[in-house]
Amino acid sequence: MERKTQYSCSSPLVSQLRFFTSFVEEVINQGQLERADGLVTADFLELDPLPGQQPGCEGLKQVIGAFRTAFLDIHWVIKEMIGEGEKV
């Protein structure tokens, strides 16, 4: 039997799901790199940075921009997301 949990629209998990969906669609798929400034903190920590990647949000935008340049038709599709509490 499948267990389904319902969350209110204002729950932390729903907010995280909306955040991630917005980030993927606006920043990665549409190339609106400036939107990352409103979605990611300036002191964002990349756990496995690419060689030469700047720190923080600027480095993240640098990498996404490079991917979008290399792969002009890049388009991420979220098929499934798993979340619990405040983590997605």
Residue frames relative to the residue before (quaternion, step in Angstrom):
aa qw qx qy qz dx dy dz
M 1.0000 0.0000 0.0000 0.0000 0.00 0.00 0.00
E 0.3702 -0.7383 0.5283 0.1970 3.55 -0.83 1.04
R 0.2472 -0.7639 0.5809 0.1339 3.55 -0.92 0.96
K 0.0767 -0.7901 0.6077 0.0256 3.56 -0.76 1.01
T 0.1713 -0.7676 0.6124 0.0801 3.51 -0.98 0.93
Q 0.2218 -0.7678 0.5859 0.1339 3.55 -0.90 0.88
Y 0.1580 -0.7802 0.6018 0.0640 3.53 -1.04 0.85
S 0.5006 -0.6220 0.4975 0.3393 3.54 -1.13 0.60
C 0.6382 -0.5590 0.3788 0.3698 3.56 -1.21 0.54
S 0.7178 0.4219 -0.2538 0.4923 3.58 1.19 -0.42
S 0.4044 0.7225 -0.4823 0.2860 3.61 1.19 0.16
P 0.6250 -0.5467 0.3938 0.3943 3.60 -1.15 0.51
L 0.6449 0.5295 -0.3321 0.4398 3.59 0.96 -0.78
V 0.6530 0.4976 -0.3169 0.4750 3.60 0.91 -0.86
S 0.6309 0.5269 -0.3324 0.4625 3.60 1.01 -0.75
Q 0.6605 0.4999 -0.3056 0.4695 3.58 0.97 -0.83
L 0.6349 0.5223 -0.3260 0.4668 3.59 0.99 -0.79
R 0.6587 0.4971 -0.3025 0.4770 3.58 0.95 -0.86
F 0.6193 0.5435 -0.3369 0.4556 3.57 1.01 -0.83
F 0.7092 0.4653 -0.2816 0.4486 3.57 0.70 -1.05
T 0.6343 0.5241 -0.3275 0.4646 3.58 0.99 -0.80
S 0.6511 0.5079 -0.3074 0.4729 3.60 0.96 -0.86
F 0.6470 0.5251 -0.3236 0.4483 3.57 0.91 -0.89
V 0.6834 0.4836 -0.2969 0.4593 3.58 0.79 -0.97
E 0.7117 0.4647 -0.2773 0.4480 3.58 0.78 -0.99
E 0.7636 0.4049 -0.2191 0.4527 3.59 0.69 -1.07
V 0.7571 0.3952 -0.2189 0.4719 3.58 0.76 -1.01
I 0.7609 0.3687 -0.2189 0.4870 3.59 0.70 -1.03
N 0.7633 0.4012 -0.2333 0.4495 3.60 0.60 -1.07
Q 0.7691 0.3494 -0.1934 0.4990 3.60 0.90 -0.87
G 0.4218 -0.7391 0.4424 0.2832 3.59 1.23 -0.22
Q 0.4028 0.6952 -0.4928 0.3341 3.59 1.16 0.49
L 0.1190 -0.8551 0.5015 0.0567 3.56 0.52 1.20
E 0.6035 0.5729 -0.3594 0.4224 3.60 1.08 -0.60
R 0.5708 0.5913 -0.3757 0.4283 3.62 1.20 -0.46
A 0.5454 0.6130 -0.4015 0.4069 3.59 1.17 -0.47
D 0.5871 0.5891 -0.3672 0.4165 3.60 1.11 -0.64
G 0.7283 0.4084 -0.2392 0.4955 3.59 1.06 -0.67
L 0.7117 0.4479 -0.2495 0.4803 3.57 1.24 -0.30
V 0.7684 0.2749 -0.1314 0.5628 3.59 1.16 -0.60
T 0.4714 -0.6713 0.4845 0.3040 3.58 -0.95 0.80
A 0.6188 -0.5747 0.3944 0.3624 3.55 -1.16 0.64
D 0.7326 0.3997 -0.2315 0.4999 3.59 1.10 -0.65
F 0.1398 0.8121 -0.5424 0.1637 3.58 1.18 0.65
L 0.2024 -0.7917 0.5680 0.0983 3.57 -0.91 0.91
E 0.2355 -0.7502 0.6067 0.1168 3.56 -0.63 1.19
L 0.3608 -0.7756 0.4767 0.2023 3.57 -0.52 1.15
D 0.7857 0.1279 -0.0707 0.6011 3.59 1.15 -0.55
P 0.0573 -0.8512 0.5211 0.0264 3.61 0.50 1.19
L 0.5078 -0.6195 0.5071 0.3180 3.51 -1.24 0.55
P 0.6308 -0.5274 0.3845 0.4197 3.62 -1.12 0.47
G 0.8264 0.1972 -0.1741 0.4979 3.58 -0.82 1.03
Q 0.4603 0.6895 -0.4502 0.3318 3.59 1.26 -0.03
Q 0.4455 -0.6779 0.5228 0.2619 3.55 -0.94 0.96
P 0.5327 -0.6223 0.4534 0.3513 3.60 -1.15 0.43
G 0.8068 0.3609 -0.2276 0.4087 3.52 -1.35 0.24
C 0.8045 -0.2751 0.2286 0.4741 3.50 -1.35 -0.39
E 0.6164 0.5538 -0.3537 0.4339 3.60 1.02 -0.73
G 0.6539 0.5068 -0.3091 0.4692 3.57 1.01 -0.77
L 0.6216 0.5346 -0.3304 0.4676 3.56 1.06 -0.76
K 0.6626 0.4908 -0.2996 0.4799 3.59 0.94 -0.89
Q 0.6027 0.5618 -0.3409 0.4526 3.58 1.09 -0.76
V 0.6911 0.4747 -0.2777 0.4690 3.60 0.85 -0.96
I 0.6596 0.4941 -0.3179 0.4689 3.60 0.89 -0.88
G 0.6382 0.5247 -0.3232 0.4615 3.59 1.00 -0.79
A 0.6478 0.5127 -0.3150 0.4672 3.57 1.00 -0.81
F 0.6464 0.5071 -0.3178 0.4733 3.59 0.98 -0.80
R 0.6695 0.4955 -0.3045 0.4622 3.57 0.95 -0.85
T 0.6275 0.5149 -0.3332 0.4797 3.60 1.13 -0.57
A 0.7004 0.4725 -0.2646 0.4649 3.56 0.94 -0.90
F 0.7803 0.1897 -0.0791 0.5907 3.57 1.06 -0.79
L 0.2356 -0.8416 0.4703 0.1223 3.56 0.24 1.30
D 0.7559 0.3637 -0.2069 0.5035 3.58 1.06 -0.65
I 0.2306 0.7998 -0.5253 0.1765 3.60 1.20 0.48
H 0.1450 0.7658 -0.6157 0.1158 3.54 -0.97 0.90
W 0.2056 -0.7812 0.5810 0.0994 3.54 -0.57 1.17
V 0.1291 -0.7593 0.6345 0.0648 3.55 -1.11 0.77
I 0.2573 -0.7479 0.5926 0.1526 3.55 -0.79 1.02
K 0.1575 -0.8074 0.5650 0.0646 3.55 -0.49 1.19
E 0.7912 -0.0215 0.0378 0.6100 3.55 1.06 -0.74
M 0.0509 -0.7523 0.6545 0.0560 3.53 -1.23 0.59
I 0.1726 -0.7636 0.6160 0.0883 3.50 -1.04 0.83
G 0.0816 0.8085 -0.5776 0.0775 3.54 -0.85 0.93
E 0.0173 -0.7601 0.6496 0.0005 3.49 -1.29 0.56
G 0.8266 0.0795 -0.0821 0.5510 3.56 -0.80 0.95
E 0.7669 -0.2976 0.2503 0.5105 3.57 -0.59 -1.17
K 0.6276 0.5401 -0.3339 0.4504 3.61 1.24 0.21
V 0.1566 -0.7644 0.6209 0.0748 3.53 -1.04 0.88
